[in-house]
Amino acid sequence: MRECLNRLLRIEPHELGAVAIAFAYYFCLLCAYYILRPIRDEMGIQGGVQNLQWVFTGTFAAMLLAVPLFGWAAARFKRRRLVPVVYYFFIANLALFYFLFELDVARAWVARAFFIWISVFNLFVVSVFWSLMADVFSNAQARRLFGVIAAGGSAGAIAGPGLTAWLAEALGPAQLIPFSIGLLALAVVCVHGVLRLRRDDAHSDLAPGGAVHGGVLAGALHVARSPYLLGIGLFILLYTTLSTFLYFEQAHIVKASFADPGERTRVFASIDLAVNVLTVLAQLFVMARLVERVGVAWTLALVPLAVGAGFAALGLYPTLAVLVVFQVLRRAGNYAITRPGRELLFTVIPREDKYKAKNFIDTVVYRGGDAVSGWAFALLSAAGLALSTIAWLAVPMALVWAASGFALGRRQETLRARTPGP
């Protein structure tokens, strides 16, 4: 039975232990995040959809402070200590928020800070996870295994909203925070487990885990000097711009459709659940075969093309039903196909860039795109453009996004052919 499963999922026997722990590691991370995400989305609406651009700008500012701090830590801690230190830092933050919510001190400001913190937290913990995966698995292994490993996150993203929906009313939002703290602590255990198994694997070419060299701003400098990394940055910028446009459309449409905050929170949790059930199936059984059949270039272009079609549909019919279908398919496609494909791009770059440049792109570029596109949406709305018109403006951006993904995939294949090793 195990051999049949291994063949079905494209896992070699000697890889099974490390893949299982990496799967559990990502499960813990995203379960911890998705326990809190529906609460964050409701806080965004309660703060006023007309003010969302300010929250996104605050998140970008927080990223500008966090990235140099991460660069400082990466230059001083070995890999086996760096990743746990990042998670211990966020565990301490969560504990602080828990006590602030319990004390009910300056609740409105704490709620806004929590929204911003969650937006920083989820990008950092996921970016560090994929940096480690790109470091400990080879390019050839990544093409086969990243879809399966990513399914661990989707399973966690199914369990998280389920726990929130089950416990939020009985316990209250603040009492869910200790569950997230416990899951992050389990993620740290998984970090040590996957490093130990990959180090002991006779088939592994895992590099020594010393500190990552370079200054605190090395990631930004490396991105500026590398056309390949700049291309990845453009790909992320287009992705986050289109995601922000759709998030704002979602906020407006959901607010107009439901007056009750609890009902809106349930809608957000239901979308999360549908997305992640669909995603985990695609990650387990589609991603590896898709890369093998069409290559990295088309894999990275498929979802952007579908997003262009989705925005066109929303432009024609800006309704809740179209929004939900579009959002579910877009997010499932991103998590199952675009995200693992995107992480393949980082397997052919030097180790320092896997941590510092990647972290800069995944955080500062990502949230910078959020902030700029948030203000762009607000300005377009203030100019009197309807939601349907803004949706049509997103269609050509989606086509440019598809072209950039295709070009990056071709470049990754070229660099892969030049990279020594498996």
Secondary structure in CASP SS format (residue, H / E / C, confidence):
PFRMAT SS
TARGET T0000
AUTHOR 0000-0000-0000
METHOD secondary structure of the structure
MODEL  1
M C 1.00
R H 1.00
E H 1.00
C H 1.00
L H 1.00
N H 1.00
R H 1.00
L H 1.00
L H 1.00
R C 1.00
I C 1.00
E C 1.00
P H 1.00
H H 1.00
E H 1.00
L H 1.00
G H 1.00
A H 1.00
V H 1.00
A H 1.00
I H 1.00
A H 1.00
F H 1.00
A H 1.00
Y H 1.00
Y H 1.00
F H 1.00
C H 1.00
L H 1.00
L H 1.00
C H 1.00
A H 1.00
Y H 1.00
Y H 1.00
I H 1.00
L H 1.00
R H 1.00
P H 1.00
I H 1.00
R H 1.00
D H 1.00
E H 1.00
M H 1.00
G H 1.00
I H 1.00
Q H 1.00
G C 1.00
G C 1.00
V H 1.00
Q H 1.00
N H 1.00
L H 1.00
Q H 1.00
W H 1.00
V H 1.00
F H 1.00
T H 1.00
G H 1.00
T H 1.00
F H 1.00
A H 1.00
A H 1.00
M H 1.00
L H 1.00
L H 1.00
A H 1.00
V H 1.00
P H 1.00
L H 1.00
F H 1.00
G H 1.00
W H 1.00
A H 1.00
A H 1.00
A C 1.00
R C 1.00
F C 1.00
K C 1.00
R H 1.00
R H 1.00
R H 1.00
L H 1.00
V H 1.00
P H 1.00
V H 1.00
V H 1.00
Y H 1.00
Y H 1.00
F H 1.00
F H 1.00
I H 1.00
A H 1.00
N H 1.00
L H 1.00
A H 1.00
L H 1.00
F H 1.00
Y H 1.00
F H 1.00
L H 1.00
F H 1.00
E H 1.00
L H 1.00
D C 1.00
V C 1.00
A C 1.00
R H 1.00
A H 1.00
W H 1.00
V H 1.00
A H 1.00
R H 1.00
A H 1.00
F H 1.00
F H 1.00
I H 1.00
W H 1.00
I H 1.00
S H 1.00
V H 1.00
F H 1.00
N H 1.00
L H 1.00
F H 1.00
V H 1.00
V H 1.00
S H 1.00
V H 1.00
F H 1.00
W H 1.00
S H 1.00
L H 1.00
M H 1.00
A H 1.00
D H 1.00
V H 1.00
F C 1.00
S C 1.00
N H 1.00
A H 1.00
Q H 1.00
A H 1.00
R H 1.00
R H 1.00
L H 1.00
F H 1.00
G H 1.00
V H 1.00
I H 1.00
A H 1.00
A H 1.00
G H 1.00
G H 1.00
S H 1.00
A H 1.00
G H 1.00
A H 1.00
I H 1.00
A H 1.00
G H 1.00
P H 1.00
G H 1.00
L H 1.00
T H 1.00
A H 1.00
W H 1.00
L H 1.00
A H 1.00
E H 1.00
A H 1.00
L H 1.00
G C 1.00
P H 1.00
A H 1.00
Q H 1.00
L H 1.00
I H 1.00
P H 1.00
F H 1.00
S H 1.00
I H 1.00
G H 1.00
L H 1.00
L H 1.00
A H 1.00
L H 1.00
A H 1.00
V H 1.00
V H 1.00
C H 1.00
V H 1.00
H H 1.00
G H 1.00
V H 1.00
L H 1.00
R H 1.00
L H 1.00
R H 1.00
R H 1.00
D H 1.00
D C 1.00
A C 1.00
H C 1.00
S C 1.00
D C 1.00
L C 1.00
A C 1.00
P C 1.00
G C 1.00
G C 1.00
A C 1.00
V C 1.00
H C 1.00
G C 1.00
G C 1.00
V C 1.00
L C 1.00
A H 1.00
G H 1.00
A H 1.00
L H 1.00
H H 1.00
V H 1.00
A H 1.00
R H 1.00
S C 1.00
P H 1.00
Y H 1.00
L H 1.00
L H 1.00
G H 1.00
I H 1.00
G H 1.00
L H 1.00
F H 1.00
I H 1.00
L H 1.00
L H 1.00
Y H 1.00
T H 1.00
T H 1.00
L H 1.00
S H 1.00
T H 1.00
F H 1.00
L H 1.00
Y H 1.00
F H 1.00
E H 1.00
Q H 1.00
A H 1.00
H H 1.00
I H 1.00
V H 1.00
K H 1.00
A H 1.00
S H 1.00
F C 1.00
A C 1.00
D C 1.00
P H 1.00
G H 1.00
E H 1.00
R H 1.00
T H 1.00
R H 1.00
V H 1.00
F H 1.00
A H 1.00
S H 1.00
I H 1.00
D H 1.00
L H 1.00
A H 1.00
V H 1.00
N H 1.00
V H 1.00
L H 1.00
T H 1.00
V H 1.00
L H 1.00
A H 1.00
Q H 1.00
L H 1.00
F H 1.00
V C 1.00
M H 1.00
A H 1.00
R H 1.00
L H 1.00
V H 1.00
E H 1.00
R H 1.00
V H 1.00
G H 1.00
V H 1.00
A H 1.00
W H 1.00
T H 1.00
L H 1.00
A H 1.00
L H 1.00
V H 1.00
P H 1.00
L H 1.00
A H 1.00
V H 1.00
G H 1.00
A H 1.00
G H 1.00
F H 1.00
A H 1.00
A H 1.00
L H 1.00
G H 1.00
L H 1.00
Y C 1.00
P C 1.00
T C 1.00
L H 1.00
A H 1.00
V H 1.00
L H 1.00
V H 1.00
V H 1.00
F H 1.00
Q H 1.00
V H 1.00
L H 1.00
R H 1.00
R H 1.00
A H 1.00
G H 1.00
N H 1.00
Y H 1.00
A H 1.00
I H 1.00
T H 1.00
R H 1.00
P H 1.00
G H 1.00
R H 1.00
E H 1.00
L H 1.00
L H 1.00
F H 1.00
T H 1.00
V H 1.00
I C 1.00
P C 1.00
R H 1.00
E H 1.00
D H 1.00
K H 1.00
Y H 1.00
K H 1.00
A H 1.00
K H 1.00
N H 1.00
F H 1.00
I H 1.00
D H 1.00
T H 1.00
V H 1.00
V H 1.00
Y H 1.00
R H 1.00
G H 1.00
G H 1.00
D H 1.00
A H 1.00
V H 1.00
S H 1.00
G H 1.00
W H 1.00
A H 1.00
F H 1.00
A H 1.00
L H 1.00
L H 1.00
S H 1.00
A H 1.00
A C 1.00
G C 1.00
L C 1.00
A C 1.00
L H 1.00
S H 1.00
T H 1.00
I H 1.00
A H 1.00
W H 1.00
L H 1.00
A H 1.00
V H 1.00
P H 1.00
M H 1.00
A H 1.00
L H 1.00
V H 1.00
W H 1.00
A H 1.00
A H 1.00
S H 1.00
G H 1.00
F H 1.00
A H 1.00
L H 1.00
G H 1.00
R H 1.00
R H 1.00
Q H 1.00
E H 1.00
T H 1.00
L H 1.00
R H 1.00
A H 1.00
R H 1.00
T C 1.00
P C 1.00
G C 1.00
P C 1.00
END
